[in-house]
Amino acid sequence: MISDIEIMSRGIDCLLEKLGVVETERFIAVINREKFDYTKWQQQKFEGLSSEEFNEAAVAYSRKNPFCRK
């Protein structure tokens, strides 16, 4: 099991790679300001999708995401 520090480090590295420094700082500011609830956001994001649509979205995401483990 990896430590919380390692998870945070990997997450920041991903954000920096994909967003750059300025957008990473903005992302963190929004998360802190909005009291972001990831679980609620995911539920709202996929609300109304059929199981087939959800599966298609998951497969498409895994194909595009270079950090996805297989």
N, C-alpha and C positions, 0 to 999 in steps of 0.2 A: 504494500500500500504506500502510495506516495504522500508526502506531507502537504499540508495546506500551502506552505511557501512555494513548493515545487509546482503545484496546480496554478497558483497565482502567477508565477514566473512564466509558465507555458502559455497561460491565457494572454498575458500582456504581450509576449512574443508574437502570438498569432494576430492579435489586434494591430500591433505595430507593423507586421508584415503586410496585412491586408488593408489597413486604413492609413498608416503613416502616423507620425507623432501628433499632429494637431487634431486629427479626427479621433484618435485614441483618447486624447485628453477630453474631447467633447463627449465621447461615449461614456467615459467614466463619470463625468459631471452630470450627464442626464440620468444615469443609473442612480447616482447618489441623491440627486434632487427629487426624482420621481418615486423614490422608494419602490423600485422595480421589483415585481413579483414574476419571476421567470415562468413558474408553473401556470399562473393565471394567463400570462401573455401567450404561452403555447396553446392553452385551451382555446383562447379567443382566436388565435391565428388559424387553427384547424377546425373551428366550429362550423358545422354545416357541410363538411366534406363527407362524401360516402367513403366506405372502407377502401374501395378501389381507387378513388381520387387520392386518399391519404397515402396508400401504398405507392402510387405513381410518384407522388411528391417526395416520398422517402427515398425511393430508388433514384430519382433524378438528383436529389441532394447528395446522396452517397457517391454518385458518379462524378459530381462536380467538386466535391470537398476533398482536397488533398490530404487532410488531416484525419480522415475517416479510417478507422482500423477495419481490416477485413477478417 
